[in-house]
Amino acid sequence: MSGADPRVRAVLKLAPVIPVYTPESVDEAVQVAQALFNGGLPVIEVTLRTAVAMDAIQAMVEAVPDAVVGAGTVLTAAQMEKVKAVGGRFAVAPGATERLYAAARDTDLPFLPGVATSSELMLGLEQGLDTFKFFPAVQAGGIGMLQAWNGPFGDVRFCPTGGISAQTARDFLHLPNVLCVGGSWLTTRALLQAKDWAGIEGLARASAALVG
């Protein structure tokens, strides 16, 4: 394969935190997209963990066209194609298979595959990628693992996700091989159930101000 897709890093450089959001309804998703975008976080990862997720992505794209809305928990080629069809701008997976790498190429969708081991990382490099989601970040070795990888994989960049909080995000962002972090602390179930859009926007604003 030719050089790595520059679109992936371009997306990850837009903000220090990518909110990881699991939608319960389309109306909620639109409110969340507006709150996150207004708070300074233009990139939003919508997990495909609920039946409404694809409709939510489409509604968010239409309601907040300047936001960069993508899908997380992409597990199959069919999901990859549907994400592209509803207007998703990128796809994120907790891991990756050769079939999923091929689907990303076929759909021409910027793809951020998850890696947790050096072998998975090397498979991704063989597929022509140079930017990965480190998942589950804390459980898979956290900051120590990323520091260790920076030696043999010095040109690779990561978006660690999983177990990261508002309090620990800055520690990850300090690392030279981390472009941004993914986090679900901006859209907790409590905030969503309370319809606390202002609270979500406030968390987004604080996260947008984080720097390494």
TADA-V975413 format. One record per helix or strand. SS is the DSSP state (H for helix, E for strand). FROM is the first residue (numbers start at 1). TO is the last residue. If there is no record, write none. Layout:
[[SS,FROM,TO] [SS,FROM,TO]]
This chain:
[[H,6,12] [E,17,21] [H,26,38] [E,43,47] [H,53,63] [E,68,72] [H,77,85] [E,90,92] [H,98,107] [E,110,112] [E,114,115] [H,118,126] [E,131,134] [H,142,152] [E,157,161] [H,169,173] [E,178,183] [H,185,187] [H,189,193] [H,197,208]]
